[in-house]
Amino acid sequence: MTSRPEKADSSASTLVSFRIAPPQWLTDQRFQALLAFFRKYPKTADELAFFTSGTHAPLTPQENLKRADRLSKLMALVRRDGMSAGINILATMGHHEENLESSLDEPWQRVVDPQGRESRGSYCPAGVELLEYTRKVYAGLAEASPDFIWIDDDVRLAGHLPITYTCFCQPCVQRFSKKAGRNLTRDSLVTAFSSGSLEERLLLRGQWLQHNRETINNLFGVIEETVHRVHPRLPLGFMTGDRFYEGYDFANWAKTLAGPQASVVRWRPGGGFYSDESLLGLIEKAHDIGRQVSRLPAHVKVIQSEIENFPYDLLRKSVETTVIEAAAHMAAGTTGTAFNVLSQRDNPLDEYEPMLHRIQRAKGFYRTLQAELGRTPVTGMWPAWSRDTFSANNIDGQWLERGDAVGTLRKSYVLGEIGIPLCYSQTSAVATILAGPSVLAFKTQELRQIFAGGVLMDVSAWNALDRLGLASWTGVQPSQRYERDAIEVLAKHSINGRFGGWSRDCRQSFYWREDAYNLDPQSAGVAVLAQLTDYSGRDLGPSMTAFENELGGRVVVMGYFPWTQMHSLAKATQIKAVSQWLSRDRLPALVESFAKVQIWARETGPGRIACVLLNASLDPLEKLTLRFRETFKEFDWLTIDGEVSRLQPALAADSRGFFRTPGLKPWGIYLLRARA
């Protein structure tokens, strides 16, 4: 073991990391060129994380240890250049079938899907042989004396190509059967997930999610014990995506990785956004990351978002997209970023210099975001979800064949596109969004608390609530369903303001088919916010309602295209007014302008707010009007290029809390700091 002083890990020293593929360090020539590449732009990278392999099935123990031994020497050279250096093991159990001929090939249990199919590149994480392999490999990595070890996101139970959901091998099913107190086979277990009463289905599915949590946690226990026996307190990190099927047990996994000495734990939340083909994917990934960060305990300070430009061709994803993405992830909750953007081949890195130069220019902005935002929670409307949301998928069909609960949850983040601040946890919510059948994953007491506040919901959520016998809290009942030709007309109501009588036609007969519903009021207190009509002008009844229930809560139900085609002036303005009404005017900040601007709001201290604004459009904005809950006197405007301006509030006499910003570039990202 190479001895060196123990060094504390801190978010301040790990703002920008780069992940380095093996072809860039396996030979002396490429490694020296790698160091020279970073020397051209000093202090851009705070650390380098070296991948153990470039393909996605596990390496043999011998090859892993050989590479760890080489890295032990190279990391010392990286530290001489002022950067930390660590190891990222790409495959512990294996991602999927790739380069099988040169990878670990043992007669050990592979992961198995519900139909009994295997992924030959991924081993069962609960297998005795895999656990012993893990001990041997991680001991060797720790012996190399890195500053940290990253566990990659192959440690998961969904998405091991060519199969999806695992692990249904015989030993795993037997262990689960014992826990559940039932005699199950793979086939009978899969059948039972979608059989019996609603309560029975939810119970068994919830037990399976708990089984998945424990499977991963047991593997982490082996890793922690192994590594810290060699190097006490060596920081361990884990890379994740949205882990609904695995049970989203981040807090417990972090505790296990910290071990009995409470060592530093790092996290790298990520998701799929690899090219410029759909720029809104940048924001969708930021929301995925926000959910992940919200499940991390406060002691996890080093949270580096995964910036993945796979397969690393520069013209697929622009330099500007890459640096904006990192800032958006920090807006959603991370404290730093890990760039996986350089070549995966043994080619020179000259073509990537524009990338490194742009990151260097943006680093000051990242540092400001890190210092200003830290781990303070994002505040706003909460698209409700729980660790058990996955259990509500396809409740009346085959469980693992449809993801309607998780899928509809993701759709509901569309409210952010029209300037409504969203958040990622209930504790920082001013009102709740209930989308789809995920309602079924909440306990009655949890729902009672939710409905005592403000709730925006769709008919699918209403149906789920009705199955639980709680639909009276909404004041309405869906009745007639319309498959085509329905049009929404905003009612004459104070919430709709001047847009009463304006209409929205989502063209049900085209590709984006979605049923529309009439909502029958069940109480005299129900207000109608929108009606349905058709092309002949017939009145088809209410399609959007507002109600104050016996719990003291406010509820708005939407029966017409609730999470799509909200981008018109009338609809966007209505939904903003609805959000204010539901929150009882507690939204911390709101984009008052009609603009496609995503806002992340953090209340960073008494009388202080920090908002990150992203113009998610190719249209420039000459100005933007925001509405704040509080009145602020001092404003700072910061750009990603390091420009800082002190702005003067320009409040109209009758517009308490309104503020006008400078212009926003197309797909420009900014930080606004305000103080009372």
GUZAVEX-722919 format. One record per residue (C-alpha): x, y, z. Coordinates in steps of 0.5 Angstrom, whole numbers, plus 500, padded with zeros to 3 digits. Example, Ala and Ser with C-alpha at 12.3 -4.5 7.8 and 13.67 -1.06 7.14 Angstrom:
// residues 2
ATOM  px  py  pz
ATOM 525 491 516
ATOM 527 498 514
***
This chain:
// residues 676
ATOM  px  py  pz
ATOM 500 500 500
ATOM 503 507 498
ATOM 502 511 505
ATOM 500 518 504
ATOM 497 523 509
ATOM 489 522 510
ATOM 486 528 507
ATOM 479 531 508
ATOM 474 531 503
ATOM 470 537 502
ATOM 466 540 497
ATOM 470 546 496
ATOM 476 542 493
ATOM 471 538 489
ATOM 468 543 484
ATOM 470 540 478
ATOM 472 533 476
ATOM 474 530 470
ATOM 473 522 469
ATOM 478 519 465
ATOM 478 513 460
ATOM 483 508 460
ATOM 486 509 453
ATOM 488 516 456
ATOM 492 513 462
ATOM 494 506 460
ATOM 501 508 456
ATOM 506 513 458
ATOM 505 517 452
ATOM 498 518 453
ATOM 498 519 460
ATOM 504 525 459
ATOM 499 528 454
ATOM 494 528 458
ATOM 497 532 464
ATOM 500 536 459
ATOM 493 537 456
ATOM 490 540 463
ATOM 497 544 464
ATOM 494 548 459
ATOM 488 550 463
ATOM 491 550 470
ATOM 486 550 476
ATOM 480 548 471
ATOM 480 541 474
ATOM 480 540 481
ATOM 481 532 481
ATOM 481 526 476
ATOM 477 520 477
ATOM 480 514 473
ATOM 476 509 470
ATOM 478 502 471
ATOM 476 500 464
ATOM 473 502 458
ATOM 468 497 457
ATOM 462 495 461
ATOM 462 488 463
ATOM 467 486 469
ATOM 474 485 468
ATOM 478 479 472
ATOM 481 480 479
ATOM 488 480 476
ATOM 486 485 471
ATOM 483 490 476
ATOM 489 489 480
ATOM 494 490 475
ATOM 491 497 473
ATOM 490 499 480
ATOM 498 498 481
ATOM 499 502 475
ATOM 494 508 477
ATOM 498 508 484
ATOM 504 511 481
ATOM 500 515 476
ATOM 496 518 481
ATOM 502 521 485
ATOM 504 525 479
ATOM 497 528 478
ATOM 497 530 485
ATOM 504 534 483
ATOM 500 538 478
ATOM 495 540 484
ATOM 489 536 483
ATOM 486 530 487
ATOM 486 523 484
ATOM 482 517 485
ATOM 479 511 482
ATOM 472 510 478
ATOM 471 502 478
ATOM 466 502 472
ATOM 464 495 473
ATOM 463 492 479
ATOM 457 487 478
ATOM 457 489 470
ATOM 453 494 466
ATOM 451 490 460
ATOM 453 485 455
ATOM 460 488 452
ATOM 467 485 450
ATOM 465 479 453
ATOM 471 475 450
ATOM 476 480 454
ATOM 472 480 461
ATOM 470 476 467
ATOM 467 470 465
ATOM 465 465 471
ATOM 460 460 472
ATOM 457 465 477
ATOM 449 467 477
ATOM 448 472 472
ATOM 442 477 473
ATOM 435 474 471
ATOM 429 478 468
ATOM 422 476 470
ATOM 422 471 463
ATOM 428 468 466
ATOM 433 471 461
ATOM 440 473 463
ATOM 445 479 461
ATOM 451 475 460
ATOM 455 481 462
ATOM 452 482 469
ATOM 452 478 475
ATOM 447 477 481
ATOM 449 482 486
ATOM 447 478 491
ATOM 451 472 489
ATOM 456 469 494
ATOM 462 469 488
ATOM 460 476 486
ATOM 461 478 493
ATOM 468 475 494
ATOM 470 478 487
ATOM 468 484 490
ATOM 472 484 496
ATOM 478 482 492
ATOM 478 487 487
ATOM 476 493 492
ATOM 481 491 497
ATOM 486 492 491
ATOM 483 499 489
ATOM 484 501 496
ATOM 491 499 496
ATOM 493 503 491
ATOM 491 509 496
ATOM 487 513 491
ATOM 484 520 494
ATOM 477 517 493
ATOM 473 511 490
ATOM 467 511 486
ATOM 462 506 485
ATOM 459 506 478
ATOM 452 506 476
ATOM 452 499 474
ATOM 450 497 481
ATOM 443 497 480
ATOM 437 492 478
ATOM 434 495 472
ATOM 437 496 465
ATOM 442 491 464
ATOM 442 490 457
ATOM 439 486 453
ATOM 434 485 459
ATOM 431 490 464
ATOM 428 488 471
ATOM 432 484 475
ATOM 434 480 479
ATOM 429 474 479
ATOM 434 468 479
ATOM 432 462 483
ATOM 437 464 489
ATOM 434 471 489
ATOM 427 469 489
ATOM 428 464 495
ATOM 431 469 499
ATOM 425 474 498
ATOM 420 468 499
ATOM 423 467 506
ATOM 422 474 507
ATOM 415 474 505
ATOM 413 468 508
ATOM 411 465 502
ATOM 413 459 497
ATOM 414 462 491
ATOM 417 461 484
ATOM 419 466 479
ATOM 413 465 475
ATOM 408 465 481
ATOM 412 471 484
ATOM 411 475 477
ATOM 404 473 477
ATOM 402 475 484
ATOM 405 482 483
ATOM 399 483 479
ATOM 394 478 482
ATOM 389 479 488
ATOM 386 486 491
ATOM 389 492 490
ATOM 392 492 497
ATOM 395 485 496
ATOM 398 488 490
ATOM 401 494 493
ATOM 404 490 499
ATOM 407 485 495
ATOM 410 490 490
ATOM 413 494 496
ATOM 416 488 499
ATOM 420 487 493
ATOM 422 494 493
ATOM 425 493 500
ATOM 428 487 498
ATOM 431 491 492
ATOM 434 496 497
ATOM 437 491 501
ATOM 440 487 496
ATOM 444 493 494
ATOM 445 495 501
ATOM 448 488 503
ATOM 453 489 497
ATOM 455 496 499
ATOM 456 493 506
ATOM 461 489 503
ATOM 465 494 499
ATOM 465 499 505
ATOM 468 494 510
ATOM 473 492 505
ATOM 476 498 503
ATOM 476 501 510
ATOM 479 495 513
ATOM 485 497 508
ATOM 484 505 508
ATOM 480 507 514
ATOM 476 513 512
ATOM 477 513 505
ATOM 472 517 501
ATOM 467 512 497
ATOM 462 515 492
ATOM 456 512 488
ATOM 453 514 482
ATOM 446 514 481
ATOM 440 515 476
ATOM 433 515 478
ATOM 432 509 482
ATOM 425 508 483
ATOM 425 500 481
ATOM 431 499 486
ATOM 427 503 492
ATOM 431 510 492
ATOM 434 508 499
ATOM 439 513 498
ATOM 440 515 505
ATOM 441 508 508
ATOM 446 506 502
ATOM 450 513 504
ATOM 450 511 511
ATOM 452 504 510
ATOM 458 507 505
ATOM 460 511 511
ATOM 461 505 515
ATOM 462 506 523
ATOM 467 511 523
ATOM 462 516 519
ATOM 467 517 513
ATOM 466 522 507
ATOM 461 519 502
ATOM 460 522 495
ATOM 454 522 490
ATOM 454 523 483
ATOM 447 523 481
ATOM 446 523 473
ATOM 441 521 467
ATOM 440 520 460
ATOM 442 527 456
ATOM 448 525 451
ATOM 446 530 445
ATOM 443 537 443
ATOM 438 533 439
ATOM 433 535 444
ATOM 435 541 449
ATOM 429 540 453
ATOM 432 534 455
ATOM 437 538 459
ATOM 432 540 464
ATOM 429 534 464
ATOM 435 531 467
ATOM 436 537 472
ATOM 429 535 475
ATOM 432 527 475
ATOM 438 530 479
ATOM 434 534 483
ATOM 430 528 486
ATOM 436 524 487
ATOM 439 530 491
ATOM 433 531 495
ATOM 434 524 498
ATOM 441 525 500
ATOM 442 526 508
ATOM 445 533 510
ATOM 452 529 511
ATOM 453 528 504
ATOM 456 534 501
ATOM 460 532 495
ATOM 455 531 490
ATOM 458 532 483
ATOM 453 531 477
ATOM 454 527 472
ATOM 456 530 465
ATOM 456 525 460
ATOM 457 526 453
ATOM 457 519 451
ATOM 460 517 446
ATOM 464 523 446
ATOM 464 526 439
ATOM 464 534 440
ATOM 459 536 435
ATOM 454 531 438
ATOM 453 536 444
ATOM 456 543 444
ATOM 461 546 449
ATOM 456 551 451
ATOM 450 546 452
ATOM 455 542 456
ATOM 457 548 461
ATOM 450 550 462
ATOM 448 543 463
ATOM 453 543 469
ATOM 450 550 472
ATOM 443 547 471
ATOM 444 541 475
ATOM 447 545 481
ATOM 441 549 481
ATOM 437 543 482
ATOM 441 541 488
ATOM 449 538 486
ATOM 455 542 489
ATOM 459 540 483
ATOM 460 537 477
ATOM 464 531 474
ATOM 465 531 466
ATOM 465 525 462
ATOM 467 529 456
ATOM 474 527 453
ATOM 475 521 448
ATOM 475 514 450
ATOM 480 512 445
ATOM 487 513 445
ATOM 487 519 440
ATOM 490 526 442
ATOM 486 531 446
ATOM 487 537 442
ATOM 480 537 439
ATOM 477 538 446
ATOM 481 544 448
ATOM 475 548 447
ATOM 471 544 452
ATOM 476 545 457
ATOM 477 552 456
ATOM 470 554 456
ATOM 469 550 463
ATOM 475 554 465
ATOM 471 560 464
ATOM 465 558 467
ATOM 468 555 473
ATOM 467 562 477
ATOM 460 561 476
ATOM 460 554 478
ATOM 464 556 485
ATOM 459 562 486
ATOM 453 557 485
ATOM 456 552 490
ATOM 458 558 495
ATOM 451 561 495
ATOM 446 555 494
ATOM 450 549 498
ATOM 445 544 500
ATOM 439 549 501
ATOM 433 546 499
ATOM 429 548 492
ATOM 423 551 494
ATOM 416 551 490
ATOM 411 546 487
ATOM 412 539 489
ATOM 411 534 484
ATOM 409 528 489
ATOM 413 522 489
ATOM 416 517 494
ATOM 420 511 495
ATOM 415 506 493
ATOM 412 510 487
ATOM 414 504 482
ATOM 409 500 486
ATOM 404 504 483
ATOM 406 502 476
ATOM 400 499 472
ATOM 396 497 478
ATOM 391 493 474
ATOM 396 490 469
ATOM 403 486 469
ATOM 407 490 474
ATOM 413 491 470
ATOM 410 492 463
ATOM 408 499 464
ATOM 411 505 467
ATOM 405 510 468
ATOM 406 512 475
ATOM 413 514 474
ATOM 412 516 467
ATOM 406 521 469
ATOM 410 524 474
ATOM 416 526 470
ATOM 411 529 465
ATOM 408 534 471
ATOM 415 537 471
ATOM 412 541 465
ATOM 410 547 469
ATOM 417 549 470
ATOM 417 550 463
ATOM 412 556 464
ATOM 416 559 469
ATOM 413 556 476
ATOM 418 554 481
ATOM 418 547 482
ATOM 421 543 488
ATOM 424 536 489
ATOM 421 534 496
ATOM 415 535 501
ATOM 419 539 506
ATOM 420 545 501
ATOM 413 545 498
ATOM 408 550 498
ATOM 403 546 494
ATOM 403 539 491
ATOM 402 536 484
ATOM 399 529 484
ATOM 400 526 477
ATOM 398 519 475
ATOM 397 513 479
ATOM 403 514 484
ATOM 397 517 489
ATOM 397 509 491
ATOM 404 509 493
ATOM 402 514 499
ATOM 399 512 506
ATOM 392 515 508
ATOM 395 519 513
ATOM 400 522 508
ATOM 395 524 503
ATOM 391 527 509
ATOM 397 532 510
ATOM 398 533 502
ATOM 390 535 501
ATOM 390 539 507
ATOM 395 544 503
ATOM 394 546 496
ATOM 393 540 490
ATOM 394 540 483
ATOM 392 534 480
ATOM 389 530 474
ATOM 384 525 473
ATOM 388 519 473
ATOM 390 521 480
ATOM 383 522 482
ATOM 381 515 480
ATOM 387 513 484
ATOM 385 517 490
ATOM 377 514 489
ATOM 380 507 489
ATOM 383 509 496
ATOM 376 512 498
ATOM 378 519 499
ATOM 376 522 493
ATOM 371 527 497
ATOM 377 531 498
ATOM 377 534 491
ATOM 369 536 491
ATOM 368 533 484
ATOM 367 526 480
ATOM 369 525 473
ATOM 363 523 469
ATOM 363 523 461
ATOM 370 521 457
ATOM 371 524 450
ATOM 376 521 446
ATOM 376 526 440
ATOM 374 533 438
ATOM 374 536 445
ATOM 376 543 446
ATOM 377 547 453
ATOM 374 554 454
ATOM 377 558 460
ATOM 371 560 465
ATOM 369 567 467
ATOM 373 567 474
ATOM 378 571 478
ATOM 383 566 477
ATOM 383 567 469
ATOM 383 574 469
ATOM 382 577 462
ATOM 383 570 459
ATOM 375 568 461
ATOM 373 565 454
ATOM 379 564 451
ATOM 380 557 449
ATOM 385 551 448
ATOM 385 546 442
ATOM 389 540 443
ATOM 387 536 437
ATOM 385 529 440
ATOM 385 526 433
ATOM 392 527 432
ATOM 398 523 434
ATOM 398 526 441
ATOM 391 522 443
ATOM 389 523 450
ATOM 382 523 453
ATOM 378 529 456
ATOM 373 528 462
ATOM 367 532 464
ATOM 368 533 472
ATOM 361 533 476
ATOM 361 538 482
ATOM 359 534 488
ATOM 359 540 493
ATOM 356 547 492
ATOM 363 550 493
ATOM 366 547 487
ATOM 368 553 482
ATOM 369 552 475
ATOM 375 554 472
ATOM 374 551 465
ATOM 369 548 460
ATOM 369 543 455
ATOM 366 544 448
ATOM 366 541 441
ATOM 367 544 434
ATOM 360 545 434
ATOM 360 549 440
ATOM 356 544 445
ATOM 357 545 452
ATOM 360 539 454
ATOM 361 541 462
ATOM 366 543 467
ATOM 373 540 465
ATOM 377 544 471
ATOM 375 545 478
ATOM 377 549 484
ATOM 375 547 491
ATOM 376 548 498
ATOM 375 541 502
ATOM 374 540 509
ATOM 381 539 511
ATOM 382 546 510
ATOM 386 545 503
ATOM 385 547 496
ATOM 384 542 490
ATOM 384 544 483
ATOM 383 538 478
ATOM 384 538 471
ATOM 380 534 466
ATOM 383 536 459
ATOM 391 535 457
ATOM 393 536 464
ATOM 401 536 463
ATOM 402 538 455
ATOM 400 544 451
ATOM 400 549 456
ATOM 405 554 453
ATOM 400 559 450
ATOM 399 565 454
ATOM 392 564 456
ATOM 393 557 459
ATOM 400 559 462
ATOM 397 565 465
ATOM 392 561 468
ATOM 396 555 471
ATOM 401 561 474
ATOM 395 564 478
ATOM 392 557 480
ATOM 399 555 483
ATOM 399 562 487
ATOM 392 560 489
ATOM 394 553 491
ATOM 400 556 495
ATOM 396 561 498
ATOM 401 566 495
ATOM 407 563 498
ATOM 411 561 491
ATOM 418 564 493
ATOM 418 567 486
ATOM 415 566 479
ATOM 416 568 472
ATOM 411 573 471
ATOM 413 574 464
ATOM 410 570 458
ATOM 417 566 457
ATOM 420 559 457
ATOM 424 560 463
ATOM 426 555 468
ATOM 427 558 475
ATOM 430 554 481
ATOM 429 558 487
ATOM 433 557 494
ATOM 431 561 500
ATOM 438 562 502
ATOM 437 565 509
ATOM 433 570 513
ATOM 431 576 508
ATOM 435 572 502
ATOM 433 568 496
ATOM 437 566 490
ATOM 434 564 483
ATOM 437 561 478
ATOM 434 562 471
ATOM 435 559 465
ATOM 432 561 458
ATOM 430 555 455
ATOM 428 558 448
ATOM 432 560 442
ATOM 429 567 443
ATOM 432 572 446
ATOM 429 576 452
ATOM 430 583 452
ATOM 427 583 459
ATOM 424 579 464
ATOM 419 580 470
ATOM 419 576 476
ATOM 414 576 482
ATOM 417 575 489
ATOM 413 573 495
ATOM 417 578 499
ATOM 420 585 498
ATOM 427 585 496
ATOM 432 592 496
ATOM 438 589 493
ATOM 439 585 487
ATOM 445 582 484
ATOM 445 579 477
ATOM 451 574 475
ATOM 452 571 468
ATOM 456 564 467
ATOM 461 568 464
ATOM 463 572 470
ATOM 459 578 470
ATOM 456 581 476
ATOM 452 587 476
ATOM 448 590 482
ATOM 441 592 480
ATOM 436 597 482
ATOM 429 595 484
ATOM 424 598 479
ATOM 418 597 483
ATOM 411 600 481
ATOM 407 603 486
ATOM 401 598 485
ATOM 406 592 484
ATOM 409 589 490
ATOM 414 584 489
ATOM 415 585 482
ATOM 422 586 479
ATOM 425 586 472
ATOM 431 583 470
ATOM 436 585 464
ATOM 436 581 458
ATOM 437 573 457
ATOM 440 570 451
ATOM 438 564 448
ATOM 439 558 452
ATOM 443 563 457
ATOM 443 561 465
ATOM 444 566 470
ATOM 444 567 478
ATOM 439 573 481
ATOM 441 574 488
ATOM 436 578 492
ATOM 436 581 499
ATOM 431 585 504
***
